[in-house]
Amino acid sequence: MFGVLGIGIGFGLQSVVDNYFAGIVIILTRPIKEGDRILVHDYEGTVAQIRIISTVINTLTNETIIVPNSELVSRYIHNYSYEDISIIVVNWVHVSYNSDLDKVGEVLRNVALSNPYRLEDREPRVFYRSFDDSGIAVSMGTWIRDARERLMASSWTNLEIWRAFKANGIEIPFPQRDLHLRSGPFTALPAVPADPPRGPEPFQPMAR
């Protein structure tokens, strides 16, 4: 019994030791620091506190996630704030095939230039990406000052694109299908009688 208990304690201490040394690695090498906006385990949030055993992350939905430091050392971490906190926010939109693409590009650039989150020394870029079933896919990249404002900047841009397109008569299409019917000679189907004739009754022997 004591042997099994000792093995369990050994495994538990091994996890603590791994997290302890991982915490030292994080503190010395600083792949993340308090205040960074990171993405780990599909959770995006701000690093609130780096402890010797674990790291506390406050998510965008105000949840508190405690991540063992060994997980942060052994896995990929998307650090939006590493060295440079500026980031490109990409917004996608579809426009009708009847649209004037030069006008579309001009309207999108004006939206990007008026973005209050924009990094002013970087110019926005508009790309015409693909010809899809319902319209032409267009993307716009806007540099913003702070990666922590990425979602707010993207939301602001989407709303202003919708307003600008509406004001300039640019249509945002929706998926649709056209049905084409071929003309040809009409062939009438034979009429089906309402009460088709019955066949002969099955033979039944008479009771004696």
N, C-alpha and C positions, 0 to 999 in steps of 0.2 A: 504493500500500500504506500509506504513512504517512498519507494522507488518511483512509482507512478506519479506521486505528488511532486517529487523532485524533478521529474522530466517536464511536468506541466509548468512548474516555476521556472525551469530553465528556458523553455520556449517563450514564456512571458517576459523574462528578463532580456532575452535576445531581442525581442521587439523593442523594448525600452532602450536598449543599447544602440540599436540601429537608428532609432529616432533621435537619440541624443547626439550621435556623431553627425547625423544628417543636419541637425540644427546648427551644429558648429560650422559645417560646410556652408550652409546658407548665410550665416552671420559673417563668415570670412570672405566668401566669394561674391555675395550679394547679387544672386540672380534675380531676386525679388527684394523689395524693401517696403516698409510700411508706407501706405498711401498709393502704391501701385495698383493699376487696374489690370487684373489677370483673368484668364480663363483656364480652369482646371476641372477635370471630371464633368464637363458640360455645365459647370457653374461659373458664371461671370460675376465678379465683384471686386471690392477694394480690400487690399490687405490691411487689416486693422491692427494686428499684433503678431509679431514673430516671437514665439517662445522657444525654449530649449528643446522641447519634445514635440510641439505641434504649432501650427500657424492658424490664426483666426481670420476668416474672410467674411466680410459683410456683402451679401449679394444685392443685386439690383432690386429684389423684392423685399429687402430688409430682413433677410434670413441670415442667421449666423452659422457658418460652416467651419468646423474644426477639422483640419486636415493634418494627419501625421506627417512630420517633416520628411520621413523616408519616402513618402509618396511624391513629394515635391522634388526630391533629388533624383528619383528613379524614373519619373515620367516626364513627357513633354509638357511644358507650360507656355501658354500664349501670354506674354507680358506686353500689354499695349503701351506701357509707360517706360520700357527699358531704354535708357539713354535719351531717346527723343520721344516726347509725349504727343507730338503732332501725328496725325494719321489721315489717310484718304478715306472718305465716306463715299461709297458707290451707290447710286440710286438708279433703278431700272424702270423703264416705262415702255409701253407699246403705243405706237401711233398708227393711224389708218394709212393704207396704201395710197389714198388720195391726198395725203398731207404734203405740204411743201417742206422738204427736209431742211433746206437752208433756214427757213423761218423757225422750224422746230429747234435747230441748233442755237439760233440767236435767242429764242425765248429761254431755253435751258441755261445758257450762259448768264443771262440777266438774272435768273433766279439764283444761280450760284454766287454771283458777285454781290448780291444783296444779303447773303447768308450771314447772320450775326455771329455765327461760330467760326467763320472762315479765317484761315491764315492768309493775311492780305498780300504777302509777297509771293504767293504761289497761285498760278492761273488754273482755273477749272478746265477740265477736258471733257469733250463730248465725243462718244463713239457710236457709230451705227453698226450694231452687232450682227444681226441676222434677219432673214426674211422668214417669218413664222406664218403659221396657218391664219392667224387672226390679224396680223399686222407686222410692222417693222419694229424690232427690238432696239431700243436706244438706251445707252447707259451714260451717266455723268459722274465724273469723279471730282470731289471737292475736298481740298485740304482743310482740315480744321485744327485749331490750336491745341486742343486737349482731348486725348483719347477717351477720357471719362465722360465727355459730352457727346460721344458717338451716336447713341440712340436718340438723344434729343435733337441733334443736328439732322439725322436721317428723317425723323418724323417731321421736323419743320420743313425740310426740303420737299418731301412728298406732298404735304399740304399746299405749299406754294406752287409746285408744278401743276397740281390739279387746278388751282385758281388761275394761274397764268394761261394754261391751255384753254380753259373755259372762256377767258376774256379774249383770247386770240382765235377762237373758233377751231382749235386743233382737237381732233377727235381721238379719244382713247377707246379703242375697239374692245369688244368682248368676243370670246370664242363663239363661232357660229358655223353652220354647215349649209351649203346650197344644194338643193335637190333638183336635178335636171331630169325631166321626163321626156322620153323619146316618143315622137309621133309615129304611127304606123297603122296598118289595117286592123280594124276592130273585129275580133273573133268572138262570137257569142258562145257562151257555154251552154251545153244541153240542159234543158229544164229538168229538175228533179221532181218527180210526182210527189204530191203531198202524202199519199198513202200508197206506197209501192205494193204491187200484188204479192200475195203470200204464196209460197210453194205448197206442195201437197203436205197434208198432215202426216206426221209419223205414224206408222202402223202400231196399233195397240191391240193385243189379243183380247177377245171377249171373255169375260168371267163366266164360269160354269155355275 
